Amino acid sequence: MMPDKLEDVDAVLIDLDGTIFVGDKLVPGAADAIASLRRGNIPMRFGTNISRMPRTALV
């Protein structure tokens, strides 16, 4: 899933629902993937179109 060379990645846009979590459960491997991006100093932005949860629940 992760490229061998993180230096080839400029930035990542990540959808939250179904990619990082499903319902109230973290998707397996999601935390490790985010940690790898952080270690590689890769800028990340998170987005979602979830309307069933208030913004404060997502933060």
Biopython code that builds the backbone (N, CA, C, O; Angstrom):
import numpy as np
from Bio.PDB.StructureBuilder import StructureBuilder

atoms = [
    (1, "MET", "N", (0.822, -1.189, 0.000)),
    (1, "MET", "CA", (0.000, 0.000, 0.000)),
    (1, "MET", "C", (0.867, 1.255, 0.000)),
    (1, "MET", "O", (0.575, 2.199, -0.734)),
    (2, "MET", "N", (1.929, 1.285, 0.810)),
    (2, "MET", "CA", (2.800, 2.454, 0.868)),
    (2, "MET", "C", (3.854, 2.351, -0.225)),
    (2, "MET", "O", (4.414, 1.275, -0.438)),
    (3, "PRO", "N", (4.133, 3.443, -0.918)),
    (3, "PRO", "CA", (5.199, 3.412, -1.912)),
    (3, "PRO", "C", (6.539, 3.168, -1.232)),
    (3, "PRO", "O", (6.735, 3.541, -0.076)),
    (4, "ASP", "N", (7.470, 2.533, -1.966)),
    (4, "ASP", "CA", (8.795, 2.281, -1.415)),
    (4, "ASP", "C", (9.517, 3.580, -1.125)),
    (4, "ASP", "O", (10.290, 3.661, -0.171)),
    (5, "LYS", "N", (9.276, 4.587, -1.927)),
    (5, "LYS", "CA", (9.962, 5.870, -1.781)),
    (5, "LYS", "C", (8.961, 6.951, -1.420)),
    (5, "LYS", "O", (8.272, 7.491, -2.286)),
    (6, "LEU", "N", (8.888, 7.256, -0.149)),
    (6, "LEU", "CA", (7.959, 8.302, 0.270)),
    (6, "LEU", "C", (8.352, 9.660, -0.277)),
    (6, "LEU", "O", (7.514, 10.558, -0.360)),
    (7, "GLU", "N", (9.626, 9.827, -0.654)),
    (7, "GLU", "CA", (10.029, 11.121, -1.206)),
    (7, "GLU", "C", (9.352, 11.396, -2.552)),
    (7, "GLU", "O", (9.345, 12.537, -3.014)),
    (8, "ASP", "N", (8.790, 10.374, -3.179)),
    (8, "ASP", "CA", (8.061, 10.558, -4.434)),
    (8, "ASP", "C", (6.628, 11.050, -4.200)),
    (8, "ASP", "O", (5.923, 11.392, -5.150)),
    (9, "VAL", "N", (6.205, 11.083, -2.944)),
    (9, "VAL", "CA", (4.845, 11.495, -2.596)),
    (9, "VAL", "C", (4.878, 12.943, -2.117)),
    (9, "VAL", "O", (5.578, 13.270, -1.158)),
    (10, "ASP", "N", (4.118, 13.808, -2.788)),
    (10, "ASP", "CA", (4.079, 15.226, -2.414)),
    (10, "ASP", "C", (3.131, 15.484, -1.249)),
    (10, "ASP", "O", (3.446, 16.262, -0.349)),
    (11, "ALA", "N", (1.984, 14.841, -1.266)),
    (11, "ALA", "CA", (0.968, 15.031, -0.233)),
    (11, "ALA", "C", (-0.087, 13.944, -0.402)),
    (11, "ALA", "O", (-0.148, 13.273, -1.433)),
    (12, "VAL", "N", (-0.917, 13.781, 0.626)),
    (12, "VAL", "CA", (-1.954, 12.751, 0.591)),
    (12, "VAL", "C", (-3.268, 13.356, 1.078)),
    (12, "VAL", "O", (-3.308, 14.042, 2.100)),
    (13, "LEU", "N", (-4.333, 13.095, 0.337)),
    (13, "LEU", "CA", (-5.688, 13.460, 0.736)),
    (13, "LEU", "C", (-6.394, 12.165, 1.114)),
    (13, "LEU", "O", (-6.488, 11.247, 0.299)),
    (14, "ILE", "N", (-6.886, 12.087, 2.336)),
    (14, "ILE", "CA", (-7.444, 10.843, 2.859)),
    (14, "ILE", "C", (-8.902, 11.050, 3.240)),
    (14, "ILE", "O", (-9.236, 11.959, 3.999)),
    (15, "ASP", "N", (-9.768, 10.190, 2.699)),
    (15, "ASP", "CA", (-11.165, 10.172, 3.118)),
    (15, "ASP", "C", (-11.240, 9.434, 4.452)),
    (15, "ASP", "O", (-10.579, 8.409, 4.621)),
    (16, "LEU", "N", (-12.010, 9.922, 5.378)),
    (16, "LEU", "CA", (-12.072, 9.309, 6.707)),
    (16, "LEU", "C", (-12.961, 8.073, 6.761)),
    (16, "LEU", "O", (-12.510, 7.009, 7.185)),
    (17, "ASP", "N", (-14.211, 8.196, 6.341)),
    (17, "ASP", "CA", (-15.187, 7.124, 6.501)),
    (17, "ASP", "C", (-14.909, 5.982, 5.532)),
    (17, "ASP", "O", (-14.988, 6.155, 4.316)),
    (18, "GLY", "N", (-14.585, 4.820, 6.077)),
    (18, "GLY", "CA", (-14.298, 3.646, 5.264)),
    (18, "GLY", "C", (-12.828, 3.488, 4.932)),
    (18, "GLY", "O", (-12.410, 2.434, 4.452)),
    (19, "THR", "N", (-12.038, 4.522, 5.181)),
    (19, "THR", "CA", (-10.600, 4.469, 4.912)),
    (19, "THR", "C", (-9.818, 4.483, 6.217)),
    (19, "THR", "O", (-8.870, 3.716, 6.386)),
    (20, "ILE", "N", (-10.210, 5.345, 7.132)),
    (20, "ILE", "CA", (-9.569, 5.444, 8.439)),
    (20, "ILE", "C", (-10.436, 4.761, 9.501)),
    (20, "ILE", "O", (-9.916, 4.101, 10.400)),
    (21, "PHE", "N", (-11.733, 4.920, 9.395)),
    (21, "PHE", "CA", (-12.626, 4.236, 10.330)),
    (21, "PHE", "C", (-13.901, 3.807, 9.620)),
    (21, "PHE", "O", (-14.287, 4.363, 8.592)),
    (22, "VAL", "N", (-14.542, 2.796, 10.205)),
    (22, "VAL", "CA", (-15.865, 2.348, 9.772)),
    (22, "VAL", "C", (-16.720, 2.333, 11.030)),
    (22, "VAL", "O", (-16.434, 1.601, 11.977)),
    (23, "GLY", "N", (-17.760, 3.138, 11.034)),
    (23, "GLY", "CA", (-18.548, 3.291, 12.260)),
    (23, "GLY", "C", (-17.673, 3.931, 13.323)),
    (23, "GLY", "O", (-17.146, 5.026, 13.128)),
    (24, "ASP", "N", (-17.522, 3.245, 14.446)),
    (24, "ASP", "CA", (-16.642, 3.759, 15.502)),
    (24, "ASP", "C", (-15.367, 2.927, 15.633)),
    (24, "ASP", "O", (-14.678, 3.011, 16.650)),
    (25, "LYS", "N", (-15.047, 2.127, 14.618)),
    (25, "LYS", "CA", (-13.870, 1.249, 14.647)),
    (25, "LYS", "C", (-12.808, 1.729, 13.665)),
    (25, "LYS", "O", (-13.109, 2.084, 12.526)),
    (26, "LEU", "N", (-11.570, 1.732, 14.126)),
    (26, "LEU", "CA", (-10.434, 2.080, 13.283)),
    (26, "LEU", "C", (-10.180, 0.958, 12.281)),
    (26, "LEU", "O", (-10.200, -0.215, 12.653)),
    (27, "VAL", "N", (-9.945, 1.297, 11.034)),
    (27, "VAL", "CA", (-9.642, 0.309, 9.995)),
    (27, "VAL", "C", (-8.246, -0.263, 10.268)),
    (27, "VAL", "O", (-7.313, 0.500, 10.518)),
    (28, "PRO", "N", (-8.085, -1.593, 10.224)),
    (28, "PRO", "CA", (-6.765, -2.185, 10.458)),
    (28, "PRO", "C", (-5.718, -1.600, 9.503)),
    (28, "PRO", "O", (-5.937, -1.516, 8.294)),
    (29, "GLY", "N", (-4.591, -1.204, 10.066)),
    (29, "GLY", "CA", (-3.499, -0.646, 9.271)),
    (29, "GLY", "C", (-3.562, 0.856, 9.086)),
    (29, "GLY", "O", (-2.581, 1.463, 8.657)),
    (30, "ALA", "N", (-4.694, 1.470, 9.400)),
    (30, "ALA", "CA", (-4.844, 2.915, 9.181)),
    (30, "ALA", "C", (-3.875, 3.719, 10.046)),
    (30, "ALA", "O", (-3.227, 4.643, 9.554)),
    (31, "ALA", "N", (-3.773, 3.378, 11.311)),
    (31, "ALA", "CA", (-2.876, 4.122, 12.208)),
    (31, "ALA", "C", (-1.423, 3.966, 11.769)),
    (31, "ALA", "O", (-0.653, 4.926, 11.819)),
    (32, "ASP", "N", (-1.043, 2.760, 11.340)),
    (32, "ASP", "CA", (0.328, 2.532, 10.862)),
    (32, "ASP", "C", (0.612, 3.329, 9.598)),
    (32, "ASP", "O", (1.703, 3.878, 9.439)),
    (33, "ALA", "N", (-0.358, 3.395, 8.705)),
    (33, "ALA", "CA", (-0.179, 4.157, 7.464)),
    (33, "ALA", "C", (0.004, 5.644, 7.760)),
    (33, "ALA", "O", (0.868, 6.297, 7.175)),
    (34, "ILE", "N", (-0.807, 6.171, 8.665)),
    (34, "ILE", "CA", (-0.682, 7.585, 9.034)),
    (34, "ILE", "C", (0.660, 7.837, 9.717)),
    (34, "ILE", "O", (1.309, 8.851, 9.461)),
    (35, "ALA", "N", (1.075, 6.915, 10.584)),
    (35, "ALA", "CA", (2.372, 7.058, 11.255)),
    (35, "ALA", "C", (3.512, 7.062, 10.241)),
    (35, "ALA", "O", (4.461, 7.833, 10.385)),
    (36, "SER", "N", (3.430, 6.214, 9.219)),
    (36, "SER", "CA", (4.462, 6.183, 8.174)),
    (36, "SER", "C", (4.520, 7.499, 7.415)),
    (36, "SER", "O", (5.601, 8.008, 7.119)),
    (37, "LEU", "N", (3.364, 8.043, 7.107)),
    (37, "LEU", "CA", (3.319, 9.331, 6.419)),
    (37, "LEU", "C", (3.905, 10.435, 7.292)),
    (37, "LEU", "O", (4.625, 11.305, 6.803)),
    (38, "ARG", "N", (3.597, 10.395, 8.569)),
    (38, "ARG", "CA", (4.155, 11.404, 9.490)),
    (38, "ARG", "C", (5.671, 11.278, 9.584)),
    (38, "ARG", "O", (6.384, 12.281, 9.557)),
    (39, "ARG", "N", (6.162, 10.045, 9.693)),
    (39, "ARG", "CA", (7.617, 9.838, 9.747)),
    (39, "ARG", "C", (8.292, 10.337, 8.479)),
    (39, "ARG", "O", (9.426, 10.816, 8.521)),
    (40, "GLY", "N", (7.604, 10.226, 7.362)),
    (40, "GLY", "CA", (8.137, 10.700, 6.093)),
    (40, "GLY", "C", (7.889, 12.176, 5.847)),
    (40, "GLY", "O", (8.213, 12.693, 4.778)),
    (41, "ASN", "N", (7.314, 12.860, 6.831)),
    (41, "ASN", "CA", (6.988, 14.289, 6.712)),
    (41, "ASN", "C", (6.120, 14.582, 5.492)),
    (41, "ASN", "O", (6.289, 15.607, 4.830)),
    (42, "ILE", "N", (5.196, 13.679, 5.203)),
    (42, "ILE", "CA", (4.278, 13.839, 4.077)),
    (42, "ILE", "C", (3.059, 14.631, 4.558)),
    (42, "ILE", "O", (2.386, 14.204, 5.497)),
    (43, "PRO", "N", (2.765, 15.765, 3.939)),
    (43, "PRO", "CA", (1.569, 16.524, 4.326)),
    (43, "PRO", "C", (0.305, 15.701, 4.076)),
    (43, "PRO", "O", (0.175, 15.036, 3.048)),
    (44, "MET", "N", (-0.616, 15.759, 5.028)),
    (44, "MET", "CA", (-1.877, 15.024, 4.921)),
    (44, "MET", "C", (-3.036, 15.965, 5.178)),
    (44, "MET", "O", (-2.950, 16.873, 6.006)),
    (45, "ARG", "N", (-4.100, 15.738, 4.469)),
    (45, "ARG", "CA", (-5.364, 16.415, 4.726)),
    (45, "ARG", "C", (-6.431, 15.337, 4.756)),
    (45, "ARG", "O", (-6.393, 14.378, 3.985)),
    (46, "PHE", "N", (-7.370, 15.508, 5.648)),
    (46, "PHE", "CA", (-8.440, 14.538, 5.810)),
    (46, "PHE", "C", (-9.749, 15.188, 5.407)),
    (46, "PHE", "O", (-9.992, 16.358, 5.702)),
    (47, "GLY", "N", (-10.577, 14.430, 4.740)),
    (47, "GLY", "CA", (-11.870, 14.934, 4.315)),
    (47, "GLY", "C", (-12.928, 13.861, 4.485)),
    (47, "GLY", "O", (-12.616, 12.677, 4.611)),
    (48, "THR", "N", (-14.165, 14.282, 4.487)),
    (48, "THR", "CA", (-15.269, 13.340, 4.557)),
    (48, "THR", "C", (-16.550, 14.054, 4.157)),
    (48, "THR", "O", (-16.630, 15.282, 4.188)),
    (49, "ASN", "N", (-17.526, 13.281, 3.790)),
    (49, "ASN", "CA", (-18.840, 13.851, 3.513)),
    (49, "ASN", "C", (-19.876, 13.242, 4.457)),
    (49, "ASN", "O", (-21.058, 13.147, 4.126)),
    (50, "ILE", "N", (-19.414, 12.835, 5.627)),
    (50, "ILE", "CA", (-20.305, 12.249, 6.628)),
    (50, "ILE", "C", (-21.249, 13.329, 7.143)),
    (50, "ILE", "O", (-20.806, 14.365, 7.640)),
    (51, "SER", "N", (-22.533, 13.086, 7.023)),
    (51, "SER", "CA", (-23.498, 14.060, 7.534)),
    (51, "SER", "C", (-24.158, 13.557, 8.815)),
    (51, "SER", "O", (-24.881, 14.305, 9.473)),
    (52, "ARG", "N", (-23.917, 12.305, 9.170)),
    (52, "ARG", "CA", (-24.568, 11.738, 10.350)),
    (52, "ARG", "C", (-23.820, 12.033, 11.649)),
    (52, "ARG", "O", (-24.316, 11.722, 12.732)),
    (53, "MET", "N", (-22.620, 12.634, 11.550)),
    (53, "MET", "CA", (-21.826, 12.938, 12.740)),
    (53, "MET", "C", (-21.524, 14.431, 12.790)),
    (53, "MET", "O", (-21.230, 15.035, 11.759)),
    (54, "PRO", "N", (-21.594, 15.031, 13.977)),
    (54, "PRO", "CA", (-21.213, 16.441, 14.082)),
    (54, "PRO", "C", (-19.703, 16.598, 13.911)),
    (54, "PRO", "O", (-18.950, 15.660, 14.173)),
    (55, "ARG", "N", (-19.265, 17.761, 13.480)),
    (55, "ARG", "CA", (-17.831, 18.017, 13.280)),
    (55, "ARG", "C", (-17.017, 17.708, 14.526)),
    (55, "ARG", "O", (-15.910, 17.176, 14.435)),
    (56, "THR", "N", (-17.559, 18.039, 15.679)),
    (56, "THR", "CA", (-16.811, 17.812, 16.920)),
    (56, "THR", "C", (-16.535, 16.332, 17.156)),
    (56, "THR", "O", (-15.549, 15.992, 17.811)),
    (57, "ALA", "N", (-17.373, 15.455, 16.645)),
    (57, "ALA", "CA", (-17.148, 14.013, 16.799)),
    (57, "ALA", "C", (-16.022, 13.530, 15.897)),
    (57, "ALA", "O", (-15.395, 12.510, 16.184)),
    (58, "LEU", "N", (-15.760, 14.243, 14.818)),
    (58, "LEU", "CA", (-14.706, 13.846, 13.884)),
    (58, "LEU", "C", (-13.338, 14.340, 14.319)),
    (58, "LEU", "O", (-12.321, 13.739, 13.971)),
    (59, "VAL", "N", (-13.303, 15.407, 15.060)),
    (59, "VAL", "CA", (-12.037, 15.999, 15.490)),
    (59, "VAL", "C", (-11.536, 15.257, 16.659)),
    (59, "VAL", "O", (-10.475, 15.585, 17.190)),
]
sb = StructureBuilder()
sb.init_structure("model")
sb.init_model(0)
sb.init_chain("A")
sb.init_seg("    ")
for serial, (resi, resn, name, xyz) in enumerate(atoms, 1):
    if name == "N":
        sb.init_residue(resn, " ", resi, " ")
    sb.init_atom(name, np.array(xyz, "f"), 0.0, 1.0, " ", f" {name:<3s}", serial, name[0])
structure = sb.get_structure()
